[in-house]
Amino acid sequence: MARPFMAESAAVQPDDVRIMRALQIAPRASFASIAAALGLTEGAVSRRYRRLRADGVIRVTGVVDPGALGQSKWLVRLRCRPGGVTAIAEALAQRDDVSWVALTAAGSEITCAVRSRTREQRDDLLGQRLPRTAAVIDINASAMLRQFVGGRGHYWAALHGTLTPEQESMLGNEGPPFTESPVVARDPVHLTPEDEKILDLLAADGRAGLVDLAEAADLTPGRASRRLRALLQRRVVHIDVEIAAAALGYHAQANLWLLVHPSAVKSVGRTLAREPGIAFAAAVSGPHNIHAVANCRDLDELFEFTTDRIGALPGLQTMEVSPLHHQVKQVGTLLSGGRLVEPRGGRARRRSRT
């Protein structure tokens, strides 16, 4: 897992990967700033970014953290009857408060994350709608207790080393690094109508310019800039760089459900956060106390990774490896054929920062 990254797809070139890494570090940086750091022309960066986006390889989007609003986050496993799983997965993926929808167990189980902004919205889904769905056999909902890695794509370590330290320093960093913190804020943020409009536009395009954000929220660009900065600083929203893992040669993804001795949960979670193969890791309630998502190039690498790297962790008692049969949605973006699908509607086509 530690070997240097090489673009596997002929459509994704080394300079494309360098641009992806630059966006991971500074997702709202101008094309001119990225070009200066990478030694490319501004036009080349712009063209490559727009092609990668059009090809479904990359998408920059604003993701709201319900924890900053005082709401918990849940990981849900649904066992379904044959024939009904696809329709349920697609319906869940259409909801704004559901992310990471995937079919596992050869297509008979759905895994998803529920990120509702209100208790009523969450209780309606978990307590009413899903239990009443005829095709659902069983529901296992686990509360997220502590997140060790996740959020911005910057923190999936697979592309570390793509740029030199000097290049990364030139790009700076738009926002504090991901740090382990309580999942639910003790002092929740109360959003204004202007905040909601800014967040709505960022969900469509995380690189939307200040002029567009100001227009959407009926603010001046200066006030829109201050509101955006406050939302980022209080972690109400993070600018996520979603990448189609398959386009970069990662064809084996899996949910890992770990049972770890309680005294080792923190150390195991923090170790997972440093693994290039781990895109997400969190402590959860329920029969397993850690959930993680692994990205590997093939099943053989997944086997080596889970046995040699994960299996040797002190305190690990049991591990369930559940390969993804089909992924329907990532954090905020639908997938089709392993590629990201741009949302429909004109707002997604607003101009990005240049």
C-alpha positions in Angstrom: 0.0 0.0 0.0 2.9 2.3 0.5 4.3 2.2 -3.0 4.3 5.5 -5.0 1.1 6.3 -6.7 1.0 5.8 -10.5 -2.0 6.7 -12.7 -3.4 3.4 -14.0 -6.0 4.8 -16.4 -4.7 6.1 -19.8 -7.2 8.9 -19.4 -5.6 10.1 -16.2 -2.1 11.5 -16.7 0.6 12.3 -14.1 -0.2 16.1 -14.3 -3.9 15.3 -13.7 -3.0 13.5 -10.5 -0.8 16.4 -9.4 -3.8 18.8 -9.9 -6.0 16.4 -7.9 -3.5 16.5 -5.0 -3.2 20.3 -5.3 -7.0 20.5 -4.9 -7.0 18.1 -2.0 -4.7 20.6 -0.2 -6.4 23.8 -1.3 -9.8 22.9 -2.9 -10.7 26.5 -3.6 -7.3 27.7 -4.8 -7.4 29.6 -8.1 -6.2 27.9 -11.2 -3.4 30.5 -11.3 -2.2 29.6 -7.9 -2.2 25.9 -8.7 -0.4 26.5 -12.0 2.3 28.5 -10.2 2.9 25.7 -7.7 3.0 22.9 -10.2 4.9 24.7 -13.0 2.1 24.6 -15.5 0.2 27.2 -17.3 -3.1 28.5 -15.9 -4.9 27.4 -19.1 -3.5 23.9 -18.8 -4.7 23.5 -15.2 -8.2 24.9 -16.2 -8.5 22.5 -19.1 -7.4 19.5 -17.2 -9.6 20.2 -14.3 -12.7 20.7 -16.5 -12.0 17.5 -18.4 -11.5 15.4 -15.2 -14.8 16.8 -13.9 -16.6 16.1 -17.2 -15.2 12.6 -17.2 -16.5 11.9 -13.7 -13.0 11.5 -12.1 -13.2 14.4 -9.7 -15.8 16.7 -8.1 -15.3 19.5 -5.6 -18.3 20.0 -3.3 -19.3 21.5 0.0 -20.4 19.0 2.6 -22.3 20.0 5.7 -21.4 18.4 8.9 -24.6 17.8 11.0 -22.5 17.4 14.1 -21.7 21.2 14.0 -25.5 21.7 14.1 -25.9 19.5 17.1 -27.0 16.4 15.3 -25.6 12.9 15.5 -24.4 10.8 12.5 -25.3 7.2 12.0 -24.0 4.3 10.0 -26.7 2.0 8.8 -26.7 -1.6 7.5 -29.8 -2.9 5.8 -30.4 -6.6 4.9 -32.9 -6.8 2.1 -34.9 -9.4 0.3 -33.7 -10.3 -3.2 -35.1 -8.0 -5.9 -35.7 -5.0 -3.7 -32.2 -3.9 -2.8 -31.4 -1.8 -5.9 -34.5 0.3 -5.7 -34.0 1.0 -2.0 -30.3 1.9 -2.5 -31.2 4.3 -5.3 -34.0 5.9 -3.2 -31.6 6.4 -0.3 -29.0 7.9 -2.6 -31.4 10.6 -3.8 -31.7 11.9 -0.2 -29.5 14.9 0.7 -29.1 13.6 4.2 -27.8 10.1 3.1 -24.3 9.6 1.9 -21.9 6.7 1.1 -24.6 4.3 -0.3 -23.1 0.9 -1.3 -24.3 -2.6 -1.9 -22.3 -5.3 -0.1 -22.7 -9.0 0.6 -23.0 -9.8 -3.1 -25.8 -7.2 -3.4 -28.0 -8.3 -0.5 -27.0 -5.6 2.0 -26.9 -1.8 1.8 -24.5 0.3 3.8 -25.1 4.0 4.1 -24.4 7.0 6.3 -27.3 9.1 7.7 -26.3 12.8 8.1 -29.7 14.4 8.9 -29.7 18.1 10.0 -32.6 17.6 12.3 -33.6 14.9 14.8 -37.1 14.8 13.2 -35.6 14.1 9.8 -33.4 11.3 11.1 -36.1 9.7 13.3 -38.5 9.7 10.3 -36.0 7.8 8.2 -34.6 5.3 10.8 -37.8 4.9 12.9 -40.6 5.1 10.3 -39.7 4.9 6.6 -37.0 2.1 6.6 -38.8 -0.2 9.1 -42.0 0.0 7.0 -40.2 -0.9 3.8 -41.3 -4.4 2.8 -38.0 -5.4 1.2 -36.0 -4.6 4.4 -35.4 -7.7 6.5 -33.2 -6.2 9.2 -31.8 -2.8 10.2 -28.6 -2.2 12.2 -28.0 1.5 13.0 -24.7 2.5 14.7 -24.1 6.0 16.1 -20.8 7.5 15.2 -18.9 8.2 18.4 -15.5 9.5 17.3 -14.2 10.2 13.7 -10.5 9.4 13.2 -10.2 10.2 9.5 -12.6 11.5 6.9 -13.9 14.8 5.7 -11.9 16.5 3.0 -10.2 14.1 0.5 -6.9 15.7 1.7 -7.0 13.2 4.5 -7.1 10.1 2.4 -3.4 9.6 2.3 -3.2 7.6 -1.0 -1.9 10.7 -2.9 0.6 11.8 -0.4 4.0 12.2 -2.1 2.5 13.2 -5.4 3.8 16.8 -4.9 7.0 17.9 -3.2 6.8 19.5 0.2 7.7 22.9 -1.4 4.8 22.6 -3.9 2.4 21.8 -1.1 3.7 24.7 1.0 3.1 27.1 -2.0 -0.5 26.0 -2.1 -1.1 26.6 1.6 -4.2 25.1 3.2 -7.8 26.4 3.0 -8.9 25.4 6.5 -7.5 23.6 9.5 -6.3 20.0 9.0 -8.8 17.3 10.1 -8.3 16.6 13.8 -10.0 14.1 16.0 -12.8 15.8 17.8 -16.3 15.1 19.3 -18.7 14.1 16.6 -21.5 16.4 17.9 -20.6 20.0 18.9 -21.4 21.0 22.4 -22.1 24.5 21.1 -24.1 24.0 17.9 -24.2 26.6 15.1 -27.5 28.1 14.2 -27.7 28.8 10.5 -29.1 31.9 8.9 -31.1 31.9 5.7 -28.0 33.4 4.0 -25.9 30.6 5.3 -28.3 28.1 3.9 -28.1 29.6 0.5 -24.3 29.6 0.6 -24.3 26.0 1.6 -26.8 25.1 -1.1 -24.5 26.5 -3.8 -21.4 25.0 -2.3 -23.1 21.6 -2.4 -23.5 22.0 -6.2 -19.9 23.4 -6.7 -17.4 23.7 -3.9 -15.4 26.1 -6.0 -18.2 28.5 -6.7 -16.7 32.0 -6.7 -17.5 34.7 -4.1 -19.5 36.7 -6.7 -21.8 33.7 -7.2 -22.0 33.0 -3.5 -22.9 36.6 -2.8 -25.5 36.7 -5.5 -27.1 33.4 -4.2 -27.3 34.8 -0.6 -28.2 38.4 -1.6 -25.0 39.6 0.1 -22.0 41.7 -0.9 -18.9 39.7 -1.9 -17.2 40.9 1.3 -20.0 39.7 3.6 -20.3 36.4 1.7 -16.5 35.9 2.2 -16.8 36.5 5.9 -19.8 34.1 6.2 -18.0 31.4 4.2 -14.9 31.8 6.4 -17.0 31.5 9.6 -18.8 28.4 8.2 -15.4 26.7 7.4 -13.8 27.7 10.7 -16.7 26.3 12.8 -16.7 23.2 10.6 -20.3 23.5 9.5 -19.0 22.7 6.0 -15.9 21.4 4.5 -14.9 21.5 0.9 -14.5 17.9 -0.2 -12.6 16.7 -3.2 -14.4 13.6 -4.3 -12.4 11.2 -6.5 -13.6 8.2 -8.4 -11.3 5.6 -6.9 -11.7 3.2 -9.9 -10.4 5.9 -12.3 -7.1 5.9 -10.3 -6.8 2.1 -10.3 -8.5 1.3 -7.0 -10.9 -1.5 -8.0 -11.4 -3.2 -4.6 -13.2 -1.2 -1.9 -14.4 -2.8 1.3 -16.2 -1.9 4.5 -14.2 -3.1 7.5 -16.1 -3.8 10.8 -13.7 -4.2 13.6 -14.2 -5.4 17.2 -11.4 -4.0 19.3 -10.7 -4.2 23.0 -12.2 -1.0 24.5 -8.8 0.2 25.7 -7.4 0.0 22.2 -10.2 1.8 20.3 -8.4 5.1 20.2 -5.0 3.7 19.3 -6.4 1.5 16.5 -8.5 4.4 15.1 -5.5 6.7 15.0 -3.3 4.1 13.4 -6.0 3.5 10.7 -6.1 7.2 10.0 -2.4 7.1 8.9 -2.9 4.2 6.5 -2.9 5.2 2.8 -5.5 2.5 2.2 -8.0 3.9 4.6 -10.4 6.6 3.4 -12.6 6.7 6.5 -12.4 5.4 10.0 -14.6 6.0 13.1 -15.5 4.6 16.4 -19.2 3.4 16.4 -21.8 1.9 18.7 -23.1 -1.6 18.3 -21.6 -5.1 17.9 -18.5 -3.7 16.2 -16.8 -0.6 17.7 -14.7 0.6 14.7 -15.9 1.0 11.1 -13.4 1.8 8.3 -13.5 2.0 4.5 -10.5 0.5 2.6 -9.5 1.3 -1.0 -7.2 -1.2 -2.6 -6.2 -2.0 -6.2 -7.5 -5.5 -6.3 -8.8 -8.3 -4.0 -5.3 -9.7 -3.5 -4.1 -6.3 -2.2 -7.1 -6.1 0.0 -6.3 -9.5 1.4 -2.7 -8.5 2.1 -3.7 -5.2 3.6 -6.3 -6.6 6.0 -4.2 -9.6 7.1 -0.7 -8.0 7.3 -1.6 -4.4 8.3 -4.9 -4.4 10.0 -4.9 -8.0 11.4 -1.6 -7.3 13.3 -3.0 -4.3 15.2 -2.8 -4.7 19.0 -6.2 -5.1 20.6 -8.0 -6.3 17.5 -10.3 -9.2 18.4 -12.4 -9.8 15.2 -12.7 -8.2 11.8 -15.4 -8.5 9.1 -14.3 -7.6 5.6 -17.2 -6.7 3.4 -16.2 -5.9 -0.2 -18.4 -3.3 -2.0 -20.5 -5.0 -4.7 -21.6 -1.7 -6.1 -21.3 1.8 -4.9 -24.2 4.1 -5.6 -23.1 7.3 -3.9 -20.0 8.8 -2.3 -20.2 11.7 0.2 -22.5 13.9 -1.9 -22.3 12.6 -5.4 -24.0 9.7 -7.3 -21.8 7.2 -9.1 -22.5 5.4 -12.4 -20.0 2.9 -13.8 -17.5 3.9 -11.2 -17.5 7.5 -12.2 -19.0 10.6 -10.5 -22.2 12.0 -11.9 -22.7 15.7 -11.9 -26.0 16.8 -10.4 -28.7 17.9 -12.8 -29.7 21.6 -12.9 -28.2 24.8 -13.9 -26.8 25.7 -10.5 -24.2 23.0 -10.8 -22.8 24.8 -13.9 -22.1 28.1 -12.2 -18.6 29.3 -12.8 -15.7 28.1 -10.6 -12.9 30.2 -9.2 -10.3 30.8 -11.8 
